[in-house]
Amino acid sequence: MTSFKANGLPLLVGSLPMDDHQAAAQLVMEHTPQIPLWVQLPQFREEGMINQFIPGLPGLTVHKGKYFLDTQKTEFDDQLLAFFEEYLSLSEPGSDLDGSRFAFSEETGKGFFEFLNQVDKKGPFIALKGQVTGPITFGTGVKDEEDRDIFYNDQLRDAAVKKLALNARWQANAMAKRGAVPIIFLDEPALAGFGTSAYITISKEDVIESIEEIVREIHGENGLAGIHVCANTEWDMLLGSNIDIISFDAFSYFDKFILYPEMIKPYLERGSILAFGIVPTADAQIIAQQTTQGLVEKFEGQVAQLTALGFDRKTIIDQAFITPSCGTGSLDFESAKRVLQLTKEVSAAILK
């Protein structure tokens, strides 16, 4: 159970359509001044969901601009051994991960380091938010030399999950050093396809085991672990996990989420948090049609359905963030700014 209260504050999902890390961080600070996050700018190739976290894995190969893990290369076994030796040497709580393969480099972490720079100038903050690519999305996005998803290779999956887990711990530790509660999200768009034929051989146990390993590292730094799924999934799987914050597309999929009242009720009873993605991000035209008042009314209708489970409005607001439904990295800049502004305004309106 977490004692942290979200208090209806605005929170963002981590990408923007920009090419200036300093300006992006400043834009975030303006719209979410209580709990800012570091921003991924997918216009930079090294900040894609796969590319940002793949360096340091054994067998890493680049061919014609494509990353994959080659288990047949001569040095693979030595690289695998070196990976796990380094992991074991750093897996104890309190180990310094700076400069290790589990931390961002200057190339892959430009947004993170600029974020810390601005946090140091403008703090303190009650919490700070970061993110890693979730293990299912990462494990089904990274391929081996035969173009197979590494999630189905036990050794490679284990290495990938541990890479993500210690990166999450490293981020959380950097945030905790600044006197803020670390909030680290696992971004899991692939879970929208869970249960379909594309992932028919991945079990709920596989999903939860991979997620929980990362969650434990975040909790080890006294951080909160969140998960973001940008469409529908089997929510009971996540509601029953040790995740502290579930971020979902409340604009388009609340009717699917509320189908799990028997799981939502105990989830909220233990103090866990819902991040309502009430501000749409999928289409610029839909974004342009939204008003703050309209989104507030939509949100309040959802709150009413949750109060029917036995909670009062204050409790739900205490355990709610107001967020975009997904990241804005694929939008045009003006639409992305509109999303940020609506997120800030909806939060302010419900707290009046």
C-alpha positions as CSV (number, residue, x, y, z in Angstrom):
1,M,0.0,0.0,0.0
2,T,1.3,3.4,-0.9
3,S,0.7,6.5,1.2
4,F,1.5,8.8,-1.7
5,K,-1.5,10.9,-2.9
6,A,-1.8,11.9,-6.6
7,N,-4.4,14.5,-5.6
8,G,-5.8,15.0,-9.1
9,L,-2.5,16.5,-10.3
10,P,-1.5,16.6,-14.0
11,L,1.1,14.1,-15.2
12,L,2.4,13.6,-18.7
13,V,3.3,10.6,-20.8
14,G,6.9,10.8,-22.0
15,S,7.3,12.0,-25.6
16,L,7.0,15.3,-27.5
17,P,7.5,16.2,-31.2
18,M,10.5,18.4,-30.6
19,D,14.2,18.4,-31.3
20,D,15.4,20.6,-28.4
21,H,15.8,18.9,-25.1
22,Q,16.1,22.1,-23.1
23,A,12.9,23.6,-24.6
24,A,11.1,20.3,-24.2
25,A,12.0,20.1,-20.5
26,Q,10.9,23.7,-20.0
27,L,7.6,23.0,-21.7
28,V,7.0,20.1,-19.3
29,M,7.9,22.2,-16.3
30,E,5.4,24.9,-17.3
31,H,2.5,22.4,-17.7
32,T,3.2,20.0,-14.8
33,P,5.1,22.1,-12.3
34,Q,4.5,19.7,-9.3
35,I,5.6,16.4,-11.0
36,P,7.6,16.9,-14.2
37,L,9.0,14.1,-16.2
38,W,12.0,13.7,-18.5
39,V,11.0,13.7,-22.2
40,Q,11.8,11.3,-25.0
41,L,12.2,13.0,-28.4
42,P,11.6,10.3,-31.0
43,Q,12.9,12.7,-33.7
44,F,16.3,11.5,-32.5
45,R,16.8,7.9,-33.5
46,E,18.6,7.0,-30.3
47,E,15.5,7.9,-28.3
48,G,13.1,5.4,-29.8
49,M,11.5,2.9,-27.4
50,I,13.9,0.2,-28.5
51,N,17.0,2.1,-29.3
52,Q,17.2,4.0,-26.0
53,F,17.4,0.9,-23.9
54,I,19.2,-1.7,-26.1
55,P,22.8,-0.6,-25.8
56,G,24.7,-2.8,-23.4
57,L,22.9,-6.0,-24.2
58,P,25.0,-9.0,-25.3
59,G,25.2,-9.7,-29.0
60,L,24.1,-6.2,-30.0
61,T,24.6,-5.8,-33.7
62,V,23.7,-3.0,-36.1
63,H,23.1,-3.9,-39.8
64,K,21.8,-1.4,-42.3
65,G,20.6,0.8,-39.4
66,K,18.7,-2.0,-37.7
67,Y,19.5,-3.2,-34.2
68,F,19.3,-6.9,-33.3
69,L,21.0,-9.4,-30.9
70,D,23.1,-11.9,-32.7
71,T,23.5,-15.1,-30.6
72,Q,25.7,-16.7,-33.2
73,K,28.5,-14.1,-33.3
74,T,31.8,-15.5,-32.0
75,E,32.0,-13.2,-28.9
76,F,28.3,-13.7,-27.8
77,D,29.1,-16.1,-25.0
78,D,31.8,-13.8,-23.6
79,Q,29.5,-10.8,-23.8
80,L,26.6,-12.7,-22.1
81,L,28.9,-13.8,-19.3
82,A,30.2,-10.2,-18.9
83,F,26.7,-8.9,-18.8
84,F,25.5,-11.1,-16.0
85,E,28.8,-10.7,-14.0
86,E,28.3,-6.9,-14.1
87,Y,24.6,-7.3,-13.2
88,L,25.5,-9.5,-10.2
89,S,28.1,-7.0,-9.0
90,L,25.6,-4.1,-9.2
91,S,22.4,-5.8,-8.1
92,E,22.8,-5.2,-4.4
93,P,20.9,-2.2,-3.1
94,G,23.1,0.8,-2.7
95,S,25.4,-0.2,-5.6
96,D,26.5,2.8,-7.8
97,L,25.1,2.3,-11.3
98,D,26.6,5.5,-12.7
99,G,28.8,4.7,-15.7
100,S,27.6,1.2,-16.0
101,R,25.8,-0.4,-18.9
102,F,22.6,0.0,-17.0
103,A,22.7,3.8,-16.9
104,F,22.0,6.1,-19.9
105,S,25.0,7.3,-21.8
106,E,25.4,10.9,-22.9
107,E,24.1,9.9,-26.3
108,T,21.0,7.9,-25.1
109,G,20.2,10.1,-22.1
110,K,20.2,13.6,-23.4
111,G,16.6,14.2,-22.2
112,F,17.2,12.7,-18.8
113,F,20.4,14.7,-18.1
114,E,18.8,17.9,-19.3
115,F,15.8,17.1,-17.0
116,L,18.0,16.7,-14.0
117,N,19.8,19.9,-14.8
118,Q,16.6,21.8,-14.8
119,V,15.3,20.0,-11.7
120,D,18.4,21.1,-9.8
121,K,17.8,24.7,-10.8
122,K,14.0,24.8,-10.2
123,G,13.4,22.3,-7.4
124,P,12.3,21.0,-5.0
125,F,9.5,18.9,-6.4
126,I,7.2,16.5,-4.6
127,A,7.9,13.8,-7.2
128,L,9.7,13.2,-10.5
129,K,8.7,10.9,-13.3
130,G,10.7,8.8,-15.6
131,Q,10.1,5.7,-17.8
132,V,11.5,2.6,-19.3
133,T,10.1,0.6,-22.2
134,G,8.1,-2.2,-20.7
135,P,9.5,-5.8,-20.9
136,I,6.8,-7.1,-23.2
137,T,7.0,-4.3,-25.6
138,F,10.8,-4.4,-25.5
139,G,11.0,-8.2,-25.7
140,T,8.7,-8.4,-28.7
141,G,10.3,-5.4,-30.4
142,V,13.9,-6.6,-30.2
143,K,14.8,-9.4,-32.6
144,D,17.6,-12.0,-32.7
145,E,19.7,-12.9,-35.8
146,E,16.8,-15.0,-37.1
147,D,14.3,-12.1,-36.7
148,R,12.6,-13.8,-33.8
149,D,11.4,-11.9,-30.8
150,I,13.9,-12.1,-27.9
151,F,11.1,-12.6,-25.5
152,Y,10.9,-16.2,-26.6
153,N,14.6,-16.8,-25.8
154,D,15.0,-17.3,-22.1
155,Q,18.6,-16.0,-21.9
156,L,17.9,-12.9,-23.9
157,R,14.6,-12.2,-22.2
158,D,16.3,-12.5,-18.8
159,A,19.1,-10.1,-19.9
160,A,16.6,-7.6,-21.3
161,V,14.4,-7.5,-18.2
162,K,17.5,-7.1,-16.0
163,K,18.7,-4.3,-18.2
164,L,15.4,-2.4,-17.9
165,A,15.1,-3.1,-14.2
166,L,18.5,-1.6,-13.3
167,N,18.0,1.3,-15.6
168,A,14.7,2.0,-13.8
169,R,16.5,1.7,-10.4
170,W,19.3,4.1,-11.7
171,Q,16.7,6.7,-12.7
172,A,14.8,6.3,-9.4
173,N,18.0,6.7,-7.4
174,A,18.9,9.9,-9.3
175,M,15.5,11.3,-8.5
176,A,15.5,10.3,-4.8
177,K,18.9,12.1,-4.4
178,R,17.0,15.3,-5.2
179,G,14.5,14.8,-2.4
180,A,11.6,13.8,-4.6
181,V,9.5,10.6,-4.7
182,P,10.6,8.7,-7.9
183,I,7.8,7.6,-10.2
184,I,9.0,5.2,-12.9
185,F,6.6,4.0,-15.5
186,L,6.8,0.9,-17.7
187,D,5.5,1.9,-21.2
188,E,3.7,-1.1,-22.5
189,P,1.9,-0.5,-25.8
190,A,2.3,-4.1,-26.7
191,L,0.0,-5.2,-23.9
192,A,-2.9,-3.8,-26.0
193,G,-2.4,-6.9,-28.2
194,F,-2.1,-9.3,-25.3
195,G,-4.5,-12.2,-25.7
196,T,-4.6,-11.9,-29.5
197,S,-3.0,-14.4,-31.9
198,A,0.1,-12.2,-32.1
199,Y,1.0,-13.0,-28.5
200,I,-0.8,-16.3,-28.0
201,T,2.2,-18.1,-26.5
202,I,2.9,-15.4,-23.9
203,S,1.1,-16.2,-20.6
204,K,-0.1,-13.9,-17.9
205,E,2.6,-15.4,-15.7
206,D,5.2,-14.4,-18.3
207,V,3.9,-10.9,-18.3
208,I,3.6,-10.4,-14.5
209,E,7.0,-12.1,-13.7
210,S,8.8,-9.7,-16.1
211,I,7.0,-6.7,-14.9
212,E,7.4,-7.5,-11.2
213,E,11.2,-7.9,-11.5
214,I,11.3,-4.2,-12.7
215,V,8.8,-3.1,-10.0
216,R,11.0,-4.6,-7.3
217,E,14.0,-2.5,-8.3
218,I,11.9,0.7,-8.4
219,H,10.5,-0.2,-4.9
220,G,14.0,-0.8,-3.7
221,E,14.7,3.0,-4.2
222,N,11.4,3.8,-2.4
223,G,9.9,4.8,-5.7
224,L,6.4,4.2,-7.2
225,A,6.1,1.9,-10.2
226,G,3.6,2.8,-12.9
227,I,2.5,1.1,-16.1
228,H,1.0,2.8,-19.2
229,V,-1.0,0.9,-21.7
230,C,-2.3,3.1,-24.5
231,A,-5.4,1.0,-25.5
232,N,-7.3,-1.9,-24.0
233,T,-5.8,-5.0,-22.3
234,E,-6.7,-7.6,-19.7
235,W,-6.8,-5.2,-16.8
236,D,-7.2,-7.8,-14.1
237,M,-3.7,-8.9,-14.8
238,L,-2.3,-5.5,-13.9
239,L,-4.8,-4.6,-11.1
240,G,-3.7,-7.7,-9.3
241,S,0.0,-6.9,-9.6
242,N,2.3,-4.8,-7.3
243,I,2.1,-1.9,-9.7
244,D,1.3,1.4,-7.8
245,I,-0.1,3.4,-10.8
246,I,-2.1,2.2,-13.7
247,S,-2.2,4.7,-16.6
248,F,-4.9,4.0,-19.2
249,D,-6.8,5.7,-22.1
250,A,-9.8,7.0,-20.2
251,F,-11.0,9.0,-23.2
252,S,-11.6,5.9,-25.4
253,Y,-11.4,2.8,-23.2
254,F,-12.9,3.6,-19.8
255,D,-15.9,1.4,-20.7
256,K,-13.5,-1.5,-21.0
257,F,-11.5,-0.7,-17.9
258,I,-14.6,-0.5,-15.7
259,L,-15.5,-4.1,-16.6
260,Y,-13.2,-5.3,-13.7
261,P,-15.0,-3.8,-10.6
262,E,-14.0,-6.8,-8.5
263,M,-10.4,-6.0,-9.2
264,I,-10.6,-2.2,-9.2
265,K,-12.1,-2.1,-5.7
266,P,-9.3,-3.8,-3.9
267,Y,-6.7,-2.0,-6.0
268,L,-8.1,1.4,-4.8
269,E,-8.6,0.1,-1.3
270,R,-4.9,-0.5,-0.9
271,G,-4.1,3.1,-1.9
272,S,-3.0,2.5,-5.5
273,I,-3.4,5.2,-8.1
274,L,-5.3,5.5,-11.4
275,A,-3.9,7.8,-14.1
276,F,-6.8,8.9,-16.2
277,G,-5.8,9.5,-19.8
278,I,-8.7,11.7,-20.3
279,V,-7.1,14.0,-22.9
280,P,-7.0,12.3,-26.3
281,T,-3.8,12.1,-28.3
282,A,-4.6,9.8,-31.2
283,D,-5.8,12.4,-33.8
284,A,-5.2,16.1,-34.2
285,Q,-8.7,16.8,-35.3
286,I,-10.2,15.1,-32.2
287,I,-7.8,17.1,-30.0
288,A,-8.9,20.3,-31.6
289,Q,-12.5,19.5,-30.9
290,Q,-12.0,19.2,-27.1
291,T,-12.8,21.7,-24.4
292,T,-11.7,21.7,-20.8
293,Q,-15.3,21.7,-19.7
294,G,-16.2,18.8,-21.9
295,L,-13.3,16.7,-20.7
296,V,-14.1,17.5,-17.0
297,E,-17.7,16.4,-17.6
298,K,-16.4,13.1,-19.1
299,F,-14.1,12.6,-16.2
300,E,-16.7,13.3,-13.6
301,G,-19.0,10.7,-15.3
302,Q,-16.2,8.2,-14.8
303,V,-15.7,9.2,-11.2
304,A,-19.4,8.6,-10.7
305,Q,-19.1,5.0,-11.9
306,L,-16.2,4.5,-9.5
307,T,-18.1,5.9,-6.6
308,A,-20.7,3.2,-7.2
309,L,-18.1,0.7,-6.1
310,G,-18.2,2.3,-2.6
311,F,-15.7,5.1,-2.8
312,D,-16.4,8.8,-2.3
313,R,-15.2,11.4,-4.8
314,K,-12.5,12.7,-2.6
315,T,-10.9,9.3,-2.3
316,I,-10.9,8.8,-6.0
317,I,-9.4,12.3,-6.7
318,D,-6.7,11.6,-4.0
319,Q,-5.8,8.5,-6.0
320,A,-6.0,10.0,-9.5
321,F,-3.7,11.7,-11.9
322,I,-5.0,13.6,-14.9
323,T,-2.9,12.6,-18.0
324,P,-3.0,12.5,-21.8
325,S,-4.2,9.2,-23.2
326,C,-0.7,8.5,-24.7
327,G,2.5,10.3,-25.6
328,T,2.5,13.1,-28.1
329,G,5.7,12.4,-30.0
330,S,3.8,11.5,-33.3
331,L,1.6,14.6,-33.3
332,D,2.3,18.0,-34.8
333,F,3.8,20.5,-32.3
334,E,0.6,22.7,-31.9
335,S,-1.5,19.6,-31.2
336,A,1.0,18.4,-28.7
337,K,1.0,21.8,-26.9
338,R,-2.8,21.7,-26.9
339,V,-2.7,18.3,-25.2
340,L,-0.4,19.6,-22.5
341,Q,-2.6,22.7,-21.9
342,L,-5.8,20.6,-21.7
343,T,-4.2,18.3,-19.2
344,K,-3.2,21.2,-17.0
345,E,-6.6,22.8,-17.3
346,V,-8.6,19.7,-16.6
347,S,-6.6,19.0,-13.5
348,A,-7.1,22.6,-12.2
349,A,-10.8,22.5,-12.9
350,I,-11.5,19.3,-11.0
351,L,-9.5,20.6,-8.0
352,K,-11.6,23.8,-7.7
